[in-house]
């Protein structure tokens, strides 16, 4: 069975998700540090690794919930429309 996490389709989906969050973050003028703090972290490198797509770092579902709440948007707005 093919491991979905190792497919180009998965990578593209996660890239799109990450890009959407980054655009919302910048539009709301939220720094990487501020977003990191929202996610109960204390380092810009936490967000930078995700935004740079380094070493397979991704946002978790819990992160998406916290981000949506902080940005005052529906979580559906963060999710890419298709795989």
ChimeraX commands (.cxc) that place a marker at each C-alpha (Angstrom):
marker #1 position 0.00,0.00,0.00 radius 0.5
marker #1 position 1.26,3.46,-0.92 radius 0.5
marker #1 position 2.04,5.73,2.04 radius 0.5
marker #1 position 0.01,8.89,1.31 radius 0.5
marker #1 position 2.41,11.07,3.32 radius 0.5
marker #1 position 5.14,10.23,0.83 radius 0.5
marker #1 position 3.20,11.29,-2.26 radius 0.5
marker #1 position 3.48,14.46,-4.29 radius 0.5
marker #1 position -0.26,14.95,-3.78 radius 0.5
marker #1 position 0.19,15.08,0.00 radius 0.5
marker #1 position 3.14,17.46,-0.29 radius 0.5
marker #1 position 1.18,19.77,-2.59 radius 0.5
marker #1 position -1.82,19.73,-0.24 radius 0.5
marker #1 position 0.32,20.58,2.79 radius 0.5
marker #1 position 2.17,23.29,0.83 radius 0.5
marker #1 position -1.17,24.87,-0.07 radius 0.5
marker #1 position -2.43,24.66,3.51 radius 0.5
marker #1 position 0.77,26.22,4.83 radius 0.5
marker #1 position 0.69,28.97,2.19 radius 0.5
marker #1 position -2.91,29.85,3.07 radius 0.5
marker #1 position -2.06,30.16,6.75 radius 0.5
marker #1 position 0.99,32.27,5.96 radius 0.5
marker #1 position -1.11,34.62,3.79 radius 0.5
marker #1 position -3.71,35.00,6.54 radius 0.5
marker #1 position -0.94,35.57,9.10 radius 0.5
marker #1 position 0.67,38.29,7.02 radius 0.5
marker #1 position -2.67,39.88,6.10 radius 0.5
marker #1 position -3.55,40.15,9.81 radius 0.5
marker #1 position -0.01,41.43,10.52 radius 0.5
marker #1 position 0.74,38.58,12.90 radius 0.5
marker #1 position 4.43,37.82,13.32 radius 0.5
marker #1 position 5.87,34.33,13.37 radius 0.5
marker #1 position 6.56,34.81,17.07 radius 0.5
marker #1 position 2.98,35.90,17.78 radius 0.5
marker #1 position 1.61,32.89,15.90 radius 0.5
marker #1 position 4.06,30.66,17.72 radius 0.5
marker #1 position 2.77,32.01,21.04 radius 0.5
marker #1 position -0.84,31.42,19.94 radius 0.5
marker #1 position 0.16,27.78,19.39 radius 0.5
marker #1 position 1.70,27.58,22.88 radius 0.5
marker #1 position 5.24,27.68,21.52 radius 0.5
marker #1 position 7.86,30.32,22.25 radius 0.5
marker #1 position 10.06,30.41,19.20 radius 0.5
marker #1 position 9.84,31.82,15.70 radius 0.5
marker #1 position 11.76,28.77,14.48 radius 0.5
marker #1 position 8.67,26.62,15.18 radius 0.5
marker #1 position 6.65,28.56,12.58 radius 0.5
marker #1 position 9.62,29.09,10.27 radius 0.5
marker #1 position 10.22,25.33,9.98 radius 0.5
marker #1 position 6.58,24.81,9.05 radius 0.5
marker #1 position 6.45,27.73,6.59 radius 0.5
marker #1 position 9.70,26.62,4.95 radius 0.5
marker #1 position 8.35,23.04,4.84 radius 0.5
marker #1 position 11.54,21.77,6.48 radius 0.5
marker #1 position 11.93,18.20,7.67 radius 0.5
marker #1 position 8.24,17.38,7.27 radius 0.5
marker #1 position 7.03,19.86,9.90 radius 0.5
marker #1 position 3.30,20.58,9.58 radius 0.5
marker #1 position 0.46,22.15,11.49 radius 0.5
marker #1 position -1.65,19.71,13.50 radius 0.5
marker #1 position -5.44,19.77,13.58 radius 0.5
marker #1 position -5.25,21.37,17.02 radius 0.5
marker #1 position -3.00,24.08,15.54 radius 0.5
marker #1 position -5.57,24.73,12.80 radius 0.5
marker #1 position -8.29,25.18,15.41 radius 0.5
marker #1 position -6.15,27.63,17.41 radius 0.5
marker #1 position -5.12,29.55,14.28 radius 0.5
marker #1 position -8.71,29.86,13.04 radius 0.5
marker #1 position -9.83,31.14,16.44 radius 0.5
marker #1 position -6.98,33.66,16.65 radius 0.5
marker #1 position -7.63,34.91,13.11 radius 0.5
marker #1 position -11.37,35.02,13.77 radius 0.5
marker #1 position -12.11,32.86,10.71 radius 0.5
marker #1 position -13.80,29.54,10.11 radius 0.5
marker #1 position -11.39,26.60,10.05 radius 0.5
marker #1 position -12.83,25.71,6.61 radius 0.5
marker #1 position -11.16,28.86,5.27 radius 0.5
marker #1 position -7.75,27.36,6.05 radius 0.5
marker #1 position -8.38,23.98,4.41 radius 0.5
marker #1 position -7.51,23.64,0.71 radius 0.5
marker #1 position -10.59,22.91,-1.37 radius 0.5
marker #1 position -9.32,19.65,-2.86 radius 0.5
marker #1 position -6.55,17.08,-2.78 radius 0.5
marker link #1:1,2 radius 0.2
marker link #1:2,3 radius 0.2
marker link #1:3,4 radius 0.2
marker link #1:4,5 radius 0.2
marker link #1:5,6 radius 0.2
marker link #1:6,7 radius 0.2
marker link #1:7,8 radius 0.2
marker link #1:8,9 radius 0.2
marker link #1:9,10 radius 0.2
marker link #1:10,11 radius 0.2
marker link #1:11,12 radius 0.2
marker link #1:12,13 radius 0.2
marker link #1:13,14 radius 0.2
marker link #1:14,15 radius 0.2
marker link #1:15,16 radius 0.2
marker link #1:16,17 radius 0.2
marker link #1:17,18 radius 0.2
marker link #1:18,19 radius 0.2
marker link #1:19,20 radius 0.2
marker link #1:20,21 radius 0.2
marker link #1:21,22 radius 0.2
marker link #1:22,23 radius 0.2
marker link #1:23,24 radius 0.2
marker link #1:24,25 radius 0.2
marker link #1:25,26 radius 0.2
marker link #1:26,27 radius 0.2
marker link #1:27,28 radius 0.2
marker link #1:28,29 radius 0.2
marker link #1:29,30 radius 0.2
marker link #1:30,31 radius 0.2
marker link #1:31,32 radius 0.2
marker link #1:32,33 radius 0.2
marker link #1:33,34 radius 0.2
marker link #1:34,35 radius 0.2
marker link #1:35,36 radius 0.2
marker link #1:36,37 radius 0.2
marker link #1:37,38 radius 0.2
marker link #1:38,39 radius 0.2
marker link #1:39,40 radius 0.2
marker link #1:40,41 radius 0.2
marker link #1:41,42 radius 0.2
marker link #1:42,43 radius 0.2
marker link #1:43,44 radius 0.2
marker link #1:44,45 radius 0.2
marker link #1:45,46 radius 0.2
marker link #1:46,47 radius 0.2
marker link #1:47,48 radius 0.2
marker link #1:48,49 radius 0.2
marker link #1:49,50 radius 0.2
marker link #1:50,51 radius 0.2
marker link #1:51,52 radius 0.2
marker link #1:52,53 radius 0.2
marker link #1:53,54 radius 0.2
marker link #1:54,55 radius 0.2
marker link #1:55,56 radius 0.2
marker link #1:56,57 radius 0.2
marker link #1:57,58 radius 0.2
marker link #1:58,59 radius 0.2
marker link #1:59,60 radius 0.2
marker link #1:60,61 radius 0.2
marker link #1:61,62 radius 0.2
marker link #1:62,63 radius 0.2
marker link #1:63,64 radius 0.2
marker link #1:64,65 radius 0.2
marker link #1:65,66 radius 0.2
marker link #1:66,67 radius 0.2
marker link #1:67,68 radius 0.2
marker link #1:68,69 radius 0.2
marker link #1:69,70 radius 0.2
marker link #1:70,71 radius 0.2
marker link #1:71,72 radius 0.2
marker link #1:72,73 radius 0.2
marker link #1:73,74 radius 0.2
marker link #1:74,75 radius 0.2
marker link #1:75,76 radius 0.2
marker link #1:76,77 radius 0.2
marker link #1:77,78 radius 0.2
marker link #1:78,79 radius 0.2
marker link #1:79,80 radius 0.2
marker link #1:80,81 radius 0.2
marker link #1:81,82 radius 0.2
marker link #1:82,83 radius 0.2
view
